[in-house]
Amino acid sequence: GITAGIAFGSREILNNFIGGLLLLFEQSIRPGDTIEINDTMGVVTAVNIRATTVQAYDGREIIVPNAQVLTSSVVTYTKSSRHARIRIDVGVSYDADLKTVLEILRDIPLKHENVIDDPEPSAFLIGFGDSSVNFALFAWVEDLSLKFVTTHELYFLIWDAFQDAGIEIPYPQQDLHFKSMAHLEELALERS
């Protein structure tokens, strides 16, 4: 029984050791890369023989066995490029001039210093919702570290531009239509 336990434990250690060698040799992830593994996003701080250390954005330090890194889906945001795409979804009132909305959305990223020109920012009408006409704005920043602050600032620029142009961002709403009060009174009498 002891021999079987040692053999089983040694197998995990051997898998992690081989995984560490493969990661160090292939450099599929490197210290400084921003990755997402097991629904946790963070920066790789070390790739060692046994495990990879990831500093999550909430401050946690996560030690991931190398065998798990090799067998899990790992999303890397910075392997070949540090550029990051921003997507902002916004809905406007059905009363809005849709061409003006597109002009504003295409113009706003050009005014922000963190947004890069290549790839060029773009905006599209993506659908008709229950309460709004829906658009998506796409823009790129030079570095992933600028994504969240730039997104935040673009939201405010959109808000201000829409306010200046008189474009309403609607609240979800529902309209109720009653056939007649007489019909409602009949239903109430039937239930009583």
C-alpha positions in Angstrom: 0.0 0.0 0.0 2.8 2.4 0.9 4.6 1.6 -2.4 1.4 2.3 -4.3 1.0 5.7 -2.5 4.6 6.7 -3.2 4.3 5.7 -6.8 1.1 7.7 -7.2 2.6 10.8 -5.6 5.8 10.4 -7.6 3.7 10.4 -10.8 2.3 13.8 -10.0 5.7 15.2 -9.2 7.1 13.7 -12.4 4.3 15.2 -14.5 4.8 18.7 -13.0 8.6 18.4 -13.5 8.2 17.4 -17.2 5.6 20.1 -17.5 8.0 22.7 -16.1 10.7 21.7 -18.5 8.3 21.9 -21.4 7.1 25.4 -20.3 10.6 26.7 -19.8 11.8 25.2 -23.2 8.8 26.3 -25.3 8.2 29.6 -23.5 4.5 29.3 -24.2 4.0 31.5 -21.1 6.7 33.7 -19.6 7.0 35.9 -16.6 5.3 39.2 -17.3 2.6 37.6 -19.5 -1.0 38.3 -18.6 -3.0 35.1 -18.7 -6.3 33.7 -17.7 -6.5 30.2 -16.2 -9.4 28.5 -14.4 -11.4 31.8 -14.6 -8.6 33.7 -12.9 -6.8 36.5 -14.7 -3.4 37.7 -13.6 0.3 38.2 -14.4 2.8 35.3 -14.5 5.4 36.1 -11.9 7.5 32.9 -12.1 7.7 29.7 -14.2 9.6 27.1 -12.1 10.3 23.4 -12.5 7.2 22.3 -10.4 4.7 25.1 -10.7 3.8 28.5 -12.3 3.0 31.4 -10.0 0.3 33.9 -11.2 -0.4 37.2 -9.4 -4.1 37.8 -9.7 -5.5 41.3 -10.1 -7.2 41.1 -6.7 -3.8 40.5 -5.0 -3.9 36.7 -4.6 -0.9 34.7 -5.6 -1.9 31.5 -7.3 0.5 28.6 -7.6 -0.6 26.4 -10.5 1.1 22.9 -11.0 2.8 22.9 -14.4 0.9 19.7 -15.4 -2.3 21.7 -15.0 -1.0 24.6 -17.0 -0.2 22.2 -19.9 -3.5 20.3 -19.8 -5.9 23.3 -19.2 -7.0 26.0 -21.5 -4.8 29.0 -20.9 -5.7 32.3 -22.4 -2.7 34.6 -22.9 -3.3 38.3 -23.6 0.3 39.3 -24.1 2.2 36.5 -25.8 2.6 38.0 -29.2 1.3 41.5 -28.6 0.5 43.7 -25.6 -2.3 45.5 -27.6 -5.8 45.0 -26.1 -9.2 45.5 -27.7 -11.9 47.5 -26.0 -15.6 46.7 -26.8 -18.3 49.1 -25.5 -22.0 48.2 -26.1 -24.4 51.0 -25.9 -28.1 51.3 -26.7 -30.0 54.4 -27.8 -33.6 55.4 -28.1 -35.5 54.5 -31.2 -36.1 58.2 -31.7 -32.4 58.9 -32.1 -30.8 59.7 -35.5 -28.8 56.5 -36.0 -26.3 58.0 -38.4 -25.5 60.7 -35.9 -25.0 58.0 -33.2 -22.5 56.1 -35.5 -20.6 59.4 -36.3 -20.3 60.1 -32.6 -19.2 56.6 -31.7 -16.6 56.5 -34.5 -15.3 60.0 -33.6 -14.9 59.5 -29.8 -12.0 57.0 -29.7 -10.0 59.3 -32.0 -10.1 62.0 -29.2 -8.5 59.7 -26.6 -4.8 59.6 -26.2 -4.6 55.9 -25.3 -6.4 54.7 -28.4 -4.2 53.6 -31.2 -4.8 54.2 -34.9 -3.9 50.7 -36.2 -6.2 48.8 -36.0 -8.6 51.7 -36.6 -11.5 52.2 -34.1 -14.9 51.2 -35.5 -18.6 51.2 -34.5 -21.5 49.2 -35.8 -25.2 48.9 -35.4 -25.6 45.4 -34.0 -29.3 45.0 -33.4 -32.8 46.2 -32.4 -33.5 45.5 -28.8 -36.7 45.6 -26.7 -36.0 49.1 -25.5 -33.1 50.4 -27.6 -31.2 50.3 -30.9 -27.9 48.6 -30.0 -24.4 49.6 -31.1 -20.9 48.3 -30.4 -17.8 50.4 -30.4 -14.4 48.8 -30.9 -11.0 50.4 -30.2 -7.5 49.2 -29.4 -5.0 50.4 -26.8 -1.2 50.0 -26.9 -1.0 48.0 -23.6 -3.4 45.8 -21.7 -2.7 47.8 -18.6 -4.5 50.8 -20.2 -7.6 48.9 -21.1 -9.8 49.4 -18.0 -9.0 53.1 -17.4 -9.5 53.9 -21.1 -12.8 52.0 -21.2 -13.9 54.0 -18.2 -13.0 57.3 -19.8 -14.6 56.3 -23.1 -17.9 55.6 -21.4 -17.9 59.2 -19.9 -17.0 60.7 -23.3 -19.9 58.8 -24.9 -22.2 59.9 -22.2 -21.2 63.6 -22.6 -21.4 63.5 -26.4 -24.9 61.9 -26.3 -26.0 64.5 -23.8 -24.8 67.3 -26.0 -26.4 65.8 -29.1 -29.7 65.1 -27.3 -29.4 61.3 -27.7 -31.2 59.4 -25.1 -29.9 56.1 -23.6 -33.3 54.5 -22.7 -34.3 52.6 -19.6 -35.8 49.2 -20.2 -39.6 49.5 -20.4 -42.7 47.6 -21.1 -46.0 48.8 -22.4 -49.3 47.3 -21.2 -52.3 47.4 -23.4 -55.8 46.8 -21.9 -58.6 45.8 -24.3 -61.3 47.5 -22.3 -62.3 48.1 -18.7 -65.5 46.2 -19.3 -63.5 43.1 -20.2 -61.5 43.4 -17.0 -64.7 43.7 -14.9 -66.1 40.6 -16.5 -62.9 38.7 -15.6 -63.1 40.0 -12.0 -66.7 38.8 -11.8 -65.9 35.4 -13.1 -63.2 34.9 -10.5 -65.4 35.9 -7.6 
